[in-house]
Amino acid sequence: MAQHWHGAPVASSGVHVRHDRVFPAKNHIVVVNDNGEVWAHPIQPGSVGGAFQLPGPAVAVHGVPPKFVILDKHHSRILVINAAGEVWAHDLDISSRFTGNAYHVQGPAVGHAAHDLEVYATKHGLAVRNSNGEVWVHHYVNRNAYGGASRMNSPPIAALGTPARYVFKSHRRFIVVNTAGEVWAHQRTAPWHQGGNFAGAYKASNDAVAVGGVPAKAVVPWKNYILVINQAGEVWAHTLH
């Protein structure tokens, strides 16, 4: 059963926030709004703190239109992957409260194909999931460059059965929330730099997630929870197995 985490409303300032631009950080929820502003809420189980801004240049509002905006928590930055597959980064310092200038992370095009659905940041590179459920990984050469893609030898991720609504990479697994609210997970069986393969799906929660009640604005994984942020800005937490 979901638990209401009391405190400040999230992503409800009046400026539109897209569902895929709300991110879990170490002890924060990070929000990038349509003005390119970056805001953060401190969180702990049961409570949500007030929002504070991380001043800096606007994120994902200039240049080639963005296709994906993701948080790379391993390198403390926001990555903007544009429609051409270029990767641009803004360093993020939550404790010092600033967002850095954009810089280009060099490498071949990432996630630009029509069937590429999502890009995930890992410690060792960028993982791309497509509509066939395949996951392809671009490994980092260094912090500011990555190589060509190699396919993981894994069962399809979020491509079979009830259609997927949300798909996350969280810790050592992929988590899939389908349109029925069921939560399924694929556990990683090898490190990313050794292929990052994932096992078959298993049920990861007894709850129905993001179905019924006030409609969800965003759904994000955080530690051992799935957090549902509804249109009122309330945060409801579901525990994962």
Secondary structure, DSSP 4 states (H G I P E B T S, - for coil): --EEEEES-SS-SSS---GGGEEE-SSEEEEE-TT--EEEEEEETTEEPPPEE--SSPSSSSSSPEEEEEEETTTTEEEEEETT--EEEEEEETTTTEEEEEEEEBSS--S-STTEEEEEE-SSEEEEEETTS-EEEEEEEETTEEEEEEE---PPSS-SSSPEEEEEEETTEEEEEETTS-EEEEEE-S-GGGT--EEEEEE--SS--S-SSSPEEEEEEETTEEEEEETT--EEEEE--
